[in-house]
Amino acid sequence: MKTYKNATELCAAYGADNFWRFGYTLYKHTDCGPWTRLVLTEDRSCYYEDTGADDPSLLLDDDIIGIEIGSIVEGSDVEVGPIFLRFPFTSDELDVAVKEINDEASFYWKRDNEDDFVLTSEGVEYYVTSGWGNDFGRHTPDDVAEKFTAWQATDAYLKEGETIEFNGLTINRIDKSDFTF
């Protein structure tokens, strides 16, 4: 575990010579693509993508008191965070903050960008998540998966909470509108 006393030490630990490079690294190597912001006294801040964030001299600013991390969830109206870390903070504290942002952003991304269904065949329920392809549970019989895929090929649409019958398969789209993290 490392302790970061200032922005220069934090960026150096990530092989970055400026705040833009630190923020970009965090953005590219975390599923939720979090934003980062240097927090300075007097209500000033600098996002990693702001003009001047790539200037190494910014890291020497004595007014830097910490960083904030958050995320805008693509395909959703949700923003998560920010979580503020005041210098000095540890690598463990940073990892926990990034994980919290990532977990919450991932939850909302899945809620708002994937469809979840309950498939009932011969009285047995199976679950499938449909987003970028179908993710069937390992116990879903091939014929159930084939029927669901055939239904999808019809371009039929179910609103959340609706149920239909298709080729001996009951398909219910789960209503996730009230799901929160």
Salt bridges, closest charged atoms under 4 A:
ASP17 OD1 - ARG21 NE 3.57
ASP61 OD2 - ARG44 NH2 3.11
ASP63 OD2 - ARG44 NH1 3.21
GLU68 OE1 - ARG37 NH2 2.29
ASP103 OD2 - LYS99 NZ 2.56
ASP112 OD1 - ARG111 NE 2.63
ASP115 OD1 - ARG173 NH2 2.68
ASP116 OD2 - LYS176 NZ 3.06
GLU160 OE2 - ARG173 NH2 3.81
